[in-house]
Amino acid sequence: MSDFDAVVTRYLQAWNETDPAGRRATIEEVFAADVRYVDPLAAVEGHEALDTLIGAVQQQFPGLTFTPGGVADAHHDQGRFTWHLGPDVAGFDVVELDADGRIRTVLGFLDQVPA
């Protein structure tokens, strides 16, 4: 497993953590304080806003978990990876790391969504 695959694993753990305190702790560990997250449905900045977004997604898709769609493709401080949310949602994200190895930018894309 590359270092970047480890980042992806922790990233998905943040999205799958349903305990609010545990989720917040994971977010603070994995993401830069000024993280910027953008996908077709949301655009947020900072730990608090990202935490709120993840909680809302968990409410929208109760019981589903994010899983990796394969190995990450990375170079320098950026990478891309695919993911699945249950059987009906799939996409890919491009992330950029800061100097401390935390995620500072996420650009998300949805490839498959329910009708």
N, C-alpha and C positions, 0 to 999 in steps of 0.2 A: 504494500500500500504506500503510495506516495504521500508526502506531507500534505499535498493539496487534497487527496482523497480523505485524509483525516479531517481537514477543514470542512469538507462536504458532509462527512458523517456528523460532526458537531452542529453544523448548520441545520441539517434535517432533524437532529435531536431537539433543537430549539423549537422547530415547528411542530414536533410531536409531543412536547412536554405539556401535559394538561394541568399539572399543579402550578398555580400562578407564581408561587415563590420560586419553585424550581425552574420554571420557564424564565423568569426575570433573571435569576442567577446565571443561567446558560446564555441568555442574550448579552449580559454584561461581560461574560467571559469571551464570547465568540465575536461580537460586533464592536466596532469602534463607537465611542459615545455619540459621534455625529453621523452615524450610519445613514445612508440614503438608500431607500428601497423604492423601486418603481416597477410596476407591471401594468398590463392593460386595465386593471381594475382599481389600482391603488397607487398612491405616491405619498410616502411618509419619510420623516427624518427624525432620528434620535431613538434612544432605547424605549422611551415611554410610548411613542407612536407605533413603533414596531411591535411592542408587546401587545398593544391594543389590537393591531391588525391581526396578529397571529391568533389571539383569542377569538376574534370575530370569524376567522376562517374555520377554527375548530368548532364553533357553534353552527356554522353553515354546513359542515361536513362531519357531524358527530360520529365518533368511532373509527374514522378513517385515519390512516397514517401515511406520511410521505416515505417513499422508498427510492433509493437511487436507481436510475435507469441504465447505468453502466459506469465505466471508469471516467474520471474527470480528465479533461484535456486542459493543460495549463502551461503557461510560460511566464517568465518574469513574476510579477505580482498579480496576475490575472488568470482566470480560468473559466471554463464553461462545463456544465454538466446537465444531464437530463434527470428528470424525476417523475414519479407517478404518485398520484393521490387516489388510492383505491383503484378500481378497474376503469373508471370513467374520465379521469382527469390526468393529463400529462403535459409536461412542458420542459423548458430548459432555462437555466439561469446563467448569467455571466456575472462574476464577482471580481472585485478588485480588493486586494489586501492593503492595509497600511504598513508602516515600517515595523510595527509590533506583531504582524501576522494576523491581525483582526480584520474582519470584513468591514470595509468602509463604504462600498457601493455594491448594490445588487440591481441588475437589470433583468427582469423576469419576462418570459414569453410563454404564452399558453398555446400548446399544439393541439390539445384535445380537451373539449369541455362538453358537459351534458347539454342536450338541446334545450 
